[in-house]
Amino acid sequence: MGHAREPEPAFELVHRWLEHSSDHALVVLDPAGLVVGWLAGSEDILGFTADEALGRHIAFIFTDDDKAKGYPDYELKVAARDSHSEDSRWHARRDGTRIWVSGTVSAVKEPGGELLGFVKLMRDHTDLRTQLERFENQVDQLAEAREKTHLFLKTLGHELRNPLGVLSNTQQILGRLVSEERTRKAVEQFGAQVAVLRRLADDLMDVSRLELGKLELARERADLREILQVAAASFEEAARRKSITLETLLPPTPLWVDVDRARIQQVVLNLLGNAIKYTHVGGSVWIKATQEADEIVAWVQDTGIGIFPPLLPRIFDLFSQAPEGHGMSEGGIGVGLALVRQLVELHGGSVQAKSSGLGKGSEFSFRLPAVPDLA
């Protein structure tokens, strides 16, 4: 029978690793930081041959900036005091290029504590560092683009207000001058469209302020039923023009919330406006509300065109739009629902959208913290 092979001694394994490893640089230093061993992949990674490196202070592989800051000696001092030091930094190759190196410096000492030297183990992670810097640049660019977008929205909202003021005044003057029924209805439609544009201008400015954290709430105790009823009344004419049945189903007792009444009114108007817009002639829209434990919940449901399924998870994102050809030809610019989410969350609440798919209607809900009934 053959004999089992004796395992190679540990030093032989290390020797073979030193001969063949190109992924790690292993540098041995004397107590003064001079190179006495240039092993493993040191030449491959840093470009210097052993003859060029031996006898030089380890500072020669550090960048000029790090040498000026005293990092080569500092790294050795930390290792001598704590037995090792770890860092990641740029190092200089022989050809003048820089590489991002991660590694450790370990102090080698006698049993009595006398320092014999150091072992510096390094690995080239330039590719990872380059990816990280690219991601950081992309983040900076996205942040800059986002800031420019919100500045544009704010500016656009301001610029729309001036012509809207003129159009609104014109509509009021025409309303007083005309008497013929057909002309009067045209003026009313004109006024309704001006109101839509005014809400859009307000939404543009509000979403910009919300994104920048500059919108303040004027909170008060309010019965959400009243807010919902007022919003429903403002859309009665729009629903009538499309023969849409608009129902408000509310409990007989108050639904108390601590809110900025105007802002929550804005939320409901956005949801109702969308429901009317995306519901076909002869359809139905419902407004419902109730209390669930310590939350007040309101729903706006419709029998409209529904929501394109891939859009549902991001329906409340700014500028979120369904692809063309999926029944969303009447879509806006994707600001209203983003504003709904931001305003509700600013009140400590949450929003949700549901739809069984295209042609199957939609349900939007928002939740707000309930406040105790004082009665």
Order of alpha helices (4+ residues) and beta strands (2+ residues): alpha-beta-beta-alpha-alpha-alpha-alpha-beta-beta-beta-alpha-alpha-beta-alpha-alpha-beta-beta-alpha-beta-beta-alpha-beta-beta
